Amino acid sequence: MATLDSFLEPLHHGVWEVTVPKSSVTESLGPGWKRSSINVPSPGTVASYRRGQYHAHETADEWRVHLDRYDPEVHPLMHLADDAPLLLMIADTFGTLLKSGRDKRGRDTRLLLEEQRTTWQRLVLAGLSAIAAGLIILLDTLSSFEVLLGLVIPLVLLFLGIVTLWRAVRPAFLGWGSLVPGFVTLLAGAIVSLIPVELFAGVILVVLGAWAFASASLSFWHLAGGRTAVPEGFGLRLFLGLFSVALAVLIFIEPVGVVDLLMTLVGALGVLAGIVMVVDGNQLRRRMVSGQEKQGG
C-alpha cells in the first residue's frame, strides 16, 4: 500500500519537484488534500490538489508535486508574490497553451473522442472568436484596455455575482453565509462600473507594481541564501527577480508603455489560444469522420 504522501520526503531535502508514476500510488489522496481551481498554468495538468504547502499536479500518467513556500489559504498575498510571480504566470500560460495543443493532437483518437465535451463546430467557433478578439486587442491596445476596465470587467463581476446568488438559493437556501460571495462580487462589479476608468487603471497598475516589486524582493532574499535556498533553480530565480524589478520600475515611470505591453501579451494569448482551439477542432472533425468511415466500412 503506497500513498502519494509516502514519496514526498525528498521535498524537505532540497529537491524542488517529485515526480511519481500513478502506477506507484496504490491509495487515493487522503482527506487533507483539496482540489485547487486556481493555479499557475502547467503543461499536461488535468487536475491540481493542495495540502498545506504541498501542491500536486495530476497528469495522465503521473503526479508532479512541489512544496510552495506559502500556503495560499493561510498567506494568499505572500503565495502570489513568492510562489506565483506575475512573469512566471505569463510565461507558463504561453508554454501551457503551446504544449497542451501539441499533446491533444497526439493523443489516442478514441480517448480524444470520449473526452471531448463540445462539438468540433463549437470548438472552431470559439477559437475563431478568440483569434478575432486577440487581433482587435493587438490593433488598438490602449482602447481595448479602456473597454476591458470600463465595460468587460464590471459586466463579468455583475454576472458572476448574480450567478453565485442564484446558486446559493437554489435548490434550497443554504444560509446567509452562502450569499456573502455573491453580494461581495455584485458590490465589486457596481463599484468598478461607477469609478472613472483612469482611477481603476491606476489602482490596477499600483497592484501590479506592488506584486512585481514584492516578487523581486523575495527572489533576491532567497538568492542571498545561496543555491540551496532556491531548489527551483538559481538561474530561474535570478531571472524572475531581475525582470520583476524591471517591470515594477517601468510601471511607475512608463505606465502607458506597460499597459501597451500587457495588452499586447493578452492579445497574443487570445490569438494563440484561438489557434490551438481551431486546430484541435479541425483534428477532432477529421478523426470523427475517419471513425465514422471505419464503422461504416
C-alpha positions in Angstrom: 0.0 0.0 0.0 1.6 3.3 -1.1 0.1 6.8 -0.7 1.3 9.9 -2.6 2.5 11.3 0.7 5.0 8.5 1.2 7.0 9.8 -1.8 7.3 13.4 -0.7 10.1 13.3 1.8 12.8 14.5 -0.8 10.9 17.8 -1.0 12.3 18.6 2.5 15.8 17.9 1.5 16.5 20.4 -1.3 14.5 18.6 -4.2 12.3 21.1 -6.0 9.8 18.7 -7.5 9.0 15.0 -7.1 7.5 13.0 -10.0 5.6 9.9 -9.0 4.1 7.4 -11.6 0.5 6.8 -11.0 1.2 3.1 -11.1 3.3 3.5 -7.9 0.4 5.1 -5.9 -2.0 2.4 -4.8 -4.1 4.6 -2.4 -6.3 7.5 -3.1 -5.4 11.0 -1.9 -6.0 11.4 1.9 -8.7 13.7 3.3 -6.2 16.5 3.8 -5.8 17.1 0.1 -8.2 19.6 -1.6 -8.7 20.2 -5.2 -7.4 23.6 -6.3 -9.2 25.5 -9.1 -6.7 28.4 -9.4 -3.1 27.7 -10.3 -0.2 28.8 -12.3 -0.8 27.0 -15.7 1.2 23.8 -16.0 1.5 21.7 -19.2 -0.3 18.4 -19.1 -2.1 19.0 -15.9 -5.6 17.5 -15.7 -6.2 18.5 -12.0 -4.4 20.2 -9.2 -4.5 19.5 -5.5 -3.2 21.2 -2.4 -2.4 20.1 1.2 -0.9 23.0 3.1 2.3 23.9 1.3 2.2 20.7 -0.8 1.0 21.3 -4.4 0.3 18.3 -6.6 -0.3 18.4 -10.3 -2.1 15.3 -11.7 -1.3 14.4 -15.3 -2.5 11.4 -17.4 0.3 9.1 -16.1 2.0 10.7 -13.1 1.9 13.0 -10.1 4.2 16.1 -10.0 4.4 17.5 -6.5 6.4 20.5 -5.3 6.4 22.4 -2.0 5.2 26.0 -2.0 6.8 28.4 0.4 3.4 29.7 1.5 0.1 28.0 1.9 -2.3 30.1 -0.3 -5.2 29.5 2.2 -3.1 31.0 5.1 -0.9 33.5 3.3 -2.6 34.3 -0.1 -0.7 37.5 -0.8 2.7 36.0 0.1 1.9 33.0 -2.0 1.2 35.2 -5.0 4.3 37.2 -4.6 6.7 34.3 -3.9 5.2 31.2 -5.4 3.3 32.7 -8.3 5.0 35.8 -9.6 3.3 37.7 -12.4 6.1 37.0 -15.0 6.0 33.2 -14.2 2.3 33.1 -14.7 2.5 34.8 -18.1 5.4 32.6 -19.3 3.7 29.4 -18.1 0.4 30.4 -19.7 2.2 30.6 -23.1 4.0 27.4 -22.6 1.0 25.5 -21.5 -1.1 26.7 -24.5 1.6 25.5 -26.9 2.2 22.2 -25.2 -1.4 21.3 -24.5 -2.3 21.9 -28.1 0.6 19.6 -29.2 -0.3 16.9 -26.7 -4.0 16.9 -27.6 -3.2 16.4 -31.3 -1.0 13.5 -30.4 -3.4 11.6 -28.2 -5.3 8.4 -28.9 -8.3 9.0 -31.2 -10.7 7.0 -29.1 -9.8 8.8 -25.9 -10.0 12.2 -27.6 -13.5 11.5 -28.9 -14.6 10.2 -25.5 -13.3 13.2 -23.5 -14.3 15.9 -26.0 -17.2 17.9 -24.3 -18.1 20.1 -27.2 -18.7 19.5 -30.9 -15.9 20.4 -33.3 -18.0 23.2 -34.7 -18.3 24.9 -31.3 -14.6 24.5 -30.7 -13.7 26.0 -34.0 -16.2 28.9 -33.5 -14.7 29.6 -30.0 -11.2 29.5 -31.5 -12.1 32.0 -34.3 -13.8 34.3 -31.7 -10.6 34.2 -29.6 -8.4 35.0 -32.6 -10.7 37.9 -33.6 -10.7 39.3 -30.0 -6.9 38.9 -29.8 -6.4 40.7 -33.1 -8.8 43.5 -32.1 -6.7 44.0 -28.9 -3.4 43.9 -30.8 -4.7 46.5 -33.3 -5.5 49.1 -30.5 -4.2 48.0 -27.2 -5.0 51.2 -25.2 -8.6 51.4 -26.4 -9.0 47.7 -25.6 -7.7 48.4 -22.1 -10.3 51.1 -21.6 -13.1 48.8 -22.8 -11.8 46.0 -20.6 -11.8 48.1 -17.5 -14.9 50.2 -18.2 -17.2 47.5 -19.6 -15.9 43.9 -19.6 -14.7 43.6 -16.0 -17.8 45.3 -14.5 -20.2 43.1 -16.5 -18.3 39.9 -15.7 -18.3 40.7 -12.0 -22.1 41.6 -12.0 -22.8 38.4 -13.9 -20.7 36.2 -11.6 -22.4 37.9 -8.6 -25.9 37.1 -9.9 -25.0 33.5 -10.8 -23.4 33.0 -7.3 -26.5 34.3 -5.6 -28.8 32.2 -7.8 -26.8 29.1 -6.9 -26.9 29.9 -3.2 -30.7 29.9 -3.0 -31.4 27.0 -5.4 -32.5 24.3 -4.9 -32.6 25.2 -1.2 -31.5 28.1 0.9 -28.1 27.2 2.5 -27.8 30.1 4.9 -26.6 33.7 4.8 -23.0 32.6 4.6 -23.6 31.1 1.1 -24.9 34.5 -0.1 -21.8 36.5 1.0 -19.6 35.7 -2.0 -22.4 36.7 -4.4 -23.1 40.0 -2.6 -19.4 40.8 -2.5 -19.0 40.1 -6.2 -22.0 42.2 -7.0 -20.7 45.1 -4.9 -17.3 44.9 -6.6 -19.0 45.0 -10.0 -21.1 48.0 -9.0 -18.0 49.9 -7.7 -15.8 49.3 -10.7 -18.6 50.3 -13.0 -19.1 53.6 -11.3 -15.5 54.7 -10.7 -13.6 56.5 -13.5 -11.6 54.3 -15.8 -8.4 56.3 -15.1 -8.8 55.6 -11.4 -9.5 51.9 -11.9 -6.4 51.7 -14.2 -4.3 53.4 -11.6 -5.4 51.0 -8.9 -4.6 48.0 -11.2 -1.2 49.4 -12.1 -0.3 50.0 -8.4 -1.3 46.5 -7.5 0.7 45.0 -10.4 3.7 47.2 -9.5 3.5 46.1 -5.8 3.1 42.5 -6.9 6.2 42.7 -9.1 8.3 44.5 -6.5 7.3 42.1 -3.8 8.2 39.1 -6.1 11.6 40.7 -6.9 12.4 41.4 -3.2 11.6 37.8 -2.2 13.5 36.4 -5.1 16.7 38.4 -4.1 16.1 37.4 -0.5 16.1 33.7 -1.4 19.1 34.1 -3.7 21.1 35.6 -0.8 20.8 32.2 0.9 22.7 30.5 -1.9 21.7 27.7 -4.3 20.4 25.5 -1.5 17.8 28.2 -0.7 16.4 28.1 -4.3 15.7 24.4 -5.2 13.6 25.6 -8.1 16.8 26.8 -9.8 19.2 29.7 -9.1 19.1 31.0 -12.6 15.3 30.9 -12.8 15.0 32.9 -9.5 17.6 35.4 -10.7 15.8 35.9 -14.0 12.4 36.4 -12.2 14.0 38.8 -9.7 15.6 41.0 -12.4 12.6 41.1 -14.7 10.2 41.6 -11.8 12.1 44.7 -10.5 12.4 46.0 -14.1 8.6 45.6 -14.5 7.9 47.3 -11.2 10.1 50.3 -12.2 8.6 50.5 -15.6 5.0 50.5 -14.2 5.8 53.7 -12.2 7.9 55.5 -14.8 6.2 54.5 -18.0 2.7 53.2 -17.1 1.3 53.7 -20.6 4.1 51.6 -22.1 3.4 48.9 -19.6 -0.3 48.9 -20.4 0.5 48.6 -24.1 2.9 45.7 -23.3 0.5 43.8 -21.1 -2.4 44.2 -23.5 -0.1 43.0 -26.3 0.5 39.9 -24.3 -3.2 39.5 -23.7 -3.9 39.8 -27.4 -1.2 37.4 -28.3 -2.5 34.9 -25.7 -6.0 35.2 -27.3 -4.7 34.6 -30.8 -2.6 31.6 -29.6 -5.4 30.1 -27.6 -7.7 30.5 -30.6 -5.3 28.8 -33.0 -5.0 25.9 -30.6 -8.8 25.6 -30.4 -9.2 25.8 -34.2 -6.5 23.2 -34.8 -8.0 20.9 -32.1 -11.5 21.3 -33.5 -10.3 20.5 -37.0 -8.4 17.5 -35.9 -11.4 16.3 -33.9 -13.6 16.7 -37.0 -11.2 14.7 -39.2 -11.0 11.9 -36.6 -14.7 11.8 -36.2 -15.1 11.5 -40.0 -12.4 8.8 -40.0 -14.1 6.9 -37.2 -17.5 7.0 -38.9 -15.9 5.8 -42.2 -14.4 2.8 -40.4 -17.6 2.0 -38.7 -19.5 2.3 -42.0 -16.9 0.1 -43.7 
